[in-house]
C-alpha cells in the first residue's frame, strides 16, 4: 500500500509540474484583425481564393482574416516581410504557417526553427497573439512530424496546431497535388484552426 501511495504522489507531482498548454486571456472582438502569414498553404494554392483557409476562417468566425500568403515563400523570406505586415495591419492574432518550402529546398532545419522563433517573438512584441501551424516533413517513407515545431511552441509559450496538414495530405481526395490541399482540404484546415481558437478562448461559438 505504501508503494501505491508513493507512486500516486509521484504521478500527481509530474502532472502538476508538466508544461501546461498556453491559453489566451482575452476574446477576439468584432473589430479585431487576424493576420494569416505563410506560403502557398496560406495563399490557398490549388483552390479558388474563396476556398483558402483564411477566407473560410473569416466566414466561420465573422472576423476580418487577412490572407498574406505567398506561393513559394521560405521562412527567411517570411521573416523579412513580417515587420511590415504587422505595422500595416496591427493584428490581434497572427497565424504562422511556414516550413514547406524550406523542406523542399533542403534548407537547414535549424534555420527554420530560428526563423519561426524570431517570427513568433516579433508578433508578440507588436501585441499580437500567435497560433503556430506545424508542417510535416516529406520523406521517402511518407509524411513525418518535425519536432522543431513543438520546440518553438514550448520555448516561446505559443499555442501549436499540429497534425492537421499531415492528415489532409495523407488523403488523395483532399489534395490538389502531392503537397497542397484542395478546397475540401482547406475547409478541414480552417475547421481545425477554428476549433483551436475556441479551445484557446480566443473566439466564442
Number of C-alpha atoms within 10 A of each C-alpha: 6 7 8 9 10 11 12 12 12 12 11 11 11 11 11 10 8 8 10 10 12 14 14 15 8 11 15 18 13 10 10 15 20 25 25 23 25 28 25 23 26 23 24 25 23 20 19 11 15 12 21 28 29 31 22 22 23 17 14 13 17 12 17 18 23 17 20 19 24 18 15 17 17 22 26 17 14 23 20 12 13 17 14 11 16 19 10 9 12 18 24 22 22 25 25 25 23 28 28 23 16 19 18 12 11 9 14 10 14 9 13 20 18 14 22 24 19 15 22 24 17 17 23 17 11 14 15 21 21 26 22 21 21 25 23 22 18 16 9 7 6 11 16 14 15 16 12 16 23 18 13 21 23 16 10 15 16 22 22 21 20 18 15 20 23 19 15 21 22 16 12 13 12 19 20 17 12 10 17 20 30 22 23 18 27 29 20 19 22 23 17 18 20 21 14 17 22 15 13 19 16 19 17 14 8
